[in-house]
Amino acid sequence: MKRKKTDHVERIRTLYQKYMDHEISEDEFNELLNSSFHPEFSAIINEPLRKSWAETKDEGKKGSTNGRSNPSKKGGGSMKSIGMWIAAAAAAALVLFTTTPWHSSTTDGWIIYNTGYAETLEIDLSDGSKVLLNASSELRWKNDWASSGKRLAHISGEAYFDVQPQGRNGNKIPFLVESKEVRIEVVGTSFNIEDYGDETKVFLNQGQIKLGLLRTSDSTVYLTDGDQVVIENQTHQVLSQTQTSKQEAASWTEGELRFKDVDLGKILPQLEAIYGVEFEVEDSAMLEIPMDFGVPYANWAVVQSALELALTVDLHTHDGKIYINKIK
């Protein structure tokens, strides 16, 4: 018996709400993707978006003397609301998170993996560990770990590691990850390391790691579940060590770029590295605007629209640069 049209519409609404609430299962998500071919899909999704947008505009009017919210003021409620709406609008695009074909080469015993712009790569290392390599990144893996008694990886860009314990003669074989700024020592754990832009961020999802600053003597930080350390690359100093979640610190591993109360000036370098674009900002004060939004990782067009709506700006490309200009 075929499902009635009204039942199908309600099912799409239910699945979409579950997606927005982060309560959707893998099977339900696949069902929602298949439903995107339904002729009324766009209308169904646009209904809650229009409502959210109307509420956002009302909030902006209440918090402003000229009918427009002030996005440069930190903690402004209207910016948060716009960010929430952007997440919903981006989710409506339902862009699949895809990984690239296998890219690797071998040099002097190192296996080298590379990704291009807006690409990710799933890697199964020879010790049983797994790595998800983010865009514009390189992973070097020394493949002599069984004989050397040491597992060594170098990362440039961003990667999420799921390290499997290994032993030899009753002793654990350490797993070392190095970037320009830090050395991470683990035995068996899962963590994310990012060194795009002016900061290096290390997030520990599960386990325990010892983090050493390569350019600063006698500087060691120990991380436990949920810890994130931010290091300023220029001064080689630890800026912060806080508790966070994988959803916020490594959302890209699940097909989404999500930012929560992050200044635009810190977001743009990451977008430049991931998508191979270059930004030019008309007003430097905009770089201090705190942003709350989430967008599907694989779709630059949605990211661009999200920025335009959230900031009330116009983005246009000229001579290979994307200019962010305020709407007059």
C-alpha positions in Angstrom: 0.0 0.0 0.0 1.4 3.4 -1.0 2.0 6.0 1.6 -0.5 8.9 1.3 0.9 12.2 0.1 0.1 14.0 3.4 1.8 11.2 5.4 4.9 11.6 3.3 5.0 15.4 3.8 4.6 15.0 7.6 7.4 12.4 7.5 9.8 14.9 5.8 8.9 17.5 8.3 9.6 15.1 11.2 12.9 14.0 9.7 14.0 17.5 9.0 13.3 18.6 12.6 15.3 15.6 13.9 18.2 16.7 11.7 18.1 20.2 13.2 17.9 18.8 16.7 20.9 16.5 16.0 18.7 13.5 16.9 18.5 11.8 13.5 19.9 8.3 13.0 21.9 7.3 10.0 19.0 5.4 8.4 16.7 8.4 9.0 19.3 10.8 7.5 19.5 8.6 4.4 15.7 8.6 4.2 15.7 12.4 4.4 18.2 12.6 1.6 16.1 10.4 -0.6 13.1 12.5 0.2 14.9 15.6 -1.2 13.7 14.4 -4.7 10.1 14.8 -3.6 8.5 17.6 -5.7 7.3 19.5 -2.6 10.6 19.1 -0.6 11.7 22.7 -1.0 8.3 24.1 0.0 8.3 21.8 3.1 11.7 22.9 4.2 11.2 26.6 3.4 8.2 26.9 5.7 10.1 26.7 9.0 13.0 28.8 7.5 10.7 31.7 6.6 9.2 31.6 10.1 12.7 31.6 11.7 13.8 34.5 9.4 10.7 36.6 10.4 11.4 36.0 14.1 15.0 37.0 13.6 14.1 40.3 11.9 11.7 41.1 14.7 14.4 40.5 17.3 16.8 42.7 15.4 14.3 45.5 15.4 13.8 45.3 19.2 17.5 45.5 19.8 18.2 48.5 17.5 17.3 52.1 17.3 17.4 52.2 13.5 15.6 49.1 12.7 18.8 47.1 12.1 20.7 45.1 14.6 24.2 46.0 15.5 26.3 43.0 14.5 29.6 44.5 15.8 28.5 44.4 19.4 29.6 41.2 21.1 26.9 39.1 22.7 24.1 40.6 20.5 21.0 38.5 20.5 20.2 39.2 16.9 23.5 37.8 15.7 22.9 34.6 17.6 19.4 34.2 16.1 20.7 34.9 12.6 23.3 32.2 13.2 20.7 29.7 14.2 18.7 30.5 11.1 21.8 30.1 8.9 22.3 26.6 10.3 18.8 25.7 9.3 19.1 27.2 5.8 22.3 25.4 5.2 20.9 22.1 6.4 18.1 22.5 3.9 20.7 22.2 1.1 21.5 18.6 2.4 24.9 18.4 0.7 26.5 15.1 1.2 29.8 14.9 3.0 32.1 13.1 0.6 35.7 11.8 0.7 38.2 11.9 -2.1 39.9 9.1 -3.9 43.1 7.8 -2.3 46.0 10.3 -2.8 49.4 9.1 -1.6 53.1 8.7 -2.5 56.2 7.2 -0.8 59.4 9.1 -0.1 62.3 7.7 2.0 60.1 5.4 4.0 57.4 8.0 4.5 54.0 7.5 3.1 52.6 10.9 2.2 48.8 11.6 1.9 47.5 14.9 0.4 44.1 16.6 0.0 43.1 19.5 -2.2 40.6 22.2 -1.6 37.2 21.1 -0.1 38.4 17.5 -0.1 38.7 15.0 2.8 40.5 11.7 2.8 39.9 8.6 5.0 43.2 6.8 5.8 43.8 3.4 7.3 47.3 3.3 8.7 49.3 0.1 8.7 49.1 -0.1 12.5 45.3 -0.2 12.5 44.8 3.4 13.4 42.5 5.6 11.3 42.9 9.2 10.2 40.4 11.5 8.6 42.4 14.2 6.7 40.8 17.6 6.2 41.1 19.8 3.1 44.4 21.4 2.0 46.3 19.1 4.4 49.2 16.7 4.3 49.9 13.6 6.5 53.3 11.9 6.5 53.4 8.4 8.0 56.6 6.6 8.8 55.9 3.0 7.9 58.8 1.3 9.8 57.0 1.4 13.1 57.1 -2.4 13.6 60.9 -2.5 13.5 61.6 1.0 15.0 59.3 0.6 18.0 57.9 4.1 17.4 54.9 5.3 15.4 55.5 8.7 13.9 53.2 11.0 11.8 53.6 14.6 10.7 50.5 16.7 10.0 50.1 20.0 8.1 46.6 21.4 8.0 44.0 19.4 10.0 43.3 15.8 10.8 41.3 13.6 13.2 43.1 10.6 14.6 41.6 7.4 16.0 44.7 5.6 17.4 44.7 1.9 18.1 47.0 0.6 20.8 50.0 -1.5 19.7 52.6 -3.4 21.7 55.9 -5.3 21.3 57.5 -7.6 23.8 55.0 -6.6 26.4 55.6 -2.9 25.9 53.3 -0.3 24.4 54.4 1.3 21.1 53.9 5.0 21.4 52.2 7.0 18.7 53.7 10.5 18.0 52.1 13.2 15.9 54.0 16.4 15.1 53.0 19.7 13.5 55.0 22.9 13.2 54.3 23.8 16.8 53.5 20.7 18.8 54.3 17.1 19.4 51.5 14.8 20.7 52.3 11.6 22.4 49.5 9.0 22.7 49.0 5.3 23.1 45.3 4.8 22.1 42.9 7.7 21.8 41.0 9.9 19.4 41.8 13.6 18.9 41.8 16.4 16.4 44.7 18.7 15.5 44.3 21.9 13.4 47.1 24.3 12.4 45.4 26.5 9.9 46.1 30.2 10.2 47.7 31.8 13.3 46.7 29.2 15.8 47.2 25.5 16.5 44.3 23.7 18.1 44.4 20.3 19.7 41.1 18.7 20.8 41.0 15.4 22.7 37.8 13.4 22.2 38.7 10.4 24.2 41.8 9.1 26.1 44.8 10.9 27.3 47.6 12.7 25.5 50.8 14.5 26.3 51.3 17.7 24.3 54.7 19.4 24.0 55.4 22.7 22.4 58.3 22.2 20.0 59.5 25.8 20.0 59.3 26.3 23.8 61.5 24.4 26.2 60.0 22.7 29.3 56.4 23.3 28.2 54.1 20.3 28.4 50.3 20.1 28.6 48.3 17.0 29.5 44.9 16.6 28.0 42.0 14.4 29.1 38.6 13.8 27.6 37.0 16.9 26.1 40.0 19.2 26.5 40.9 21.7 23.8 44.2 23.6 23.8 44.7 26.7 21.6 48.3 27.7 20.9 49.4 31.0 19.3 51.9 30.1 16.6 53.7 33.4 16.6 54.5 33.6 20.3 54.4 29.8 20.8 52.3 30.3 23.9 49.2 28.4 25.2 46.2 30.8 24.9 43.6 28.6 26.5 42.7 25.1 27.7 39.0 24.6 27.9 36.3 21.8 27.8 34.3 21.4 24.6 32.6 18.8 22.5 33.5 17.0 19.3 30.5 18.6 17.6 32.1 22.0 18.2 35.8 21.3 18.0 35.7 18.8 15.1 32.3 19.2 13.4 34.0 18.9 10.0 34.4 15.2 10.6 30.6 14.8 10.4 30.2 16.9 7.3 29.5 20.3 8.8 31.4 23.5 9.6 30.0 24.8 12.9 31.2 27.8 14.7 30.0 29.0 18.1 30.8 32.5 19.3 33.9 32.6 17.2 35.1 35.9 15.8 34.9 36.3 12.0 38.6 37.1 11.9 39.4 33.6 13.2 36.9 31.9 10.8 38.1 33.4 7.6 41.6 31.9 7.6 40.1 28.4 8.1 37.7 29.0 5.2 40.6 30.2 3.0 42.5 27.0 3.7 39.6 24.7 3.2 38.1 26.2 0.0 41.2 27.8 -1.6 39.8 31.3 -1.5 41.2 34.6 -0.3 39.2 37.3 1.5 39.5 41.0 1.6 37.4 42.8 4.3 36.2 46.3 3.8 36.0 47.2 7.4 38.5 45.6 9.8 36.0 46.1 12.7 33.9 43.3 11.1 36.7 40.8 12.0 35.6 41.0 15.7 32.0 40.0 15.0 31.2 36.8 17.0 29.6 34.2 14.7 27.2 31.3 15.5 26.4 29.3 12.4 26.7 25.9 10.8 26.9 25.0 7.1 27.4 21.8 5.1 31.1 21.3 4.6 31.1 20.4 0.9 29.2 23.4 -0.5 31.0 26.7 -0.8 28.0 28.4 -2.3 26.0 27.7 0.9 28.9 29.0 3.0 29.0 32.2 1.0 25.3 32.8 1.3 25.5 32.1 5.1 28.2 34.8 5.5 26.2 37.3 3.4 23.0 36.8 5.4 24.7 36.7 8.9 26.8 39.8 8.3 24.4 41.7 6.1 27.1 42.1 3.6 27.8 41.5 -0.1 30.5 39.1 -1.3 31.9 39.6 -4.7 35.0 38.2 -6.5 37.5 40.4 -8.3 41.1 39.4 -9.4 40.9 36.2 -7.5 39.9 37.7 -4.2 36.5 37.7 -2.4 35.7 41.1 -1.1 33.4 41.5 1.9 31.6 44.8 1.6 28.9 46.2 3.8 25.5 46.7 2.1 25.0 50.5 1.8 
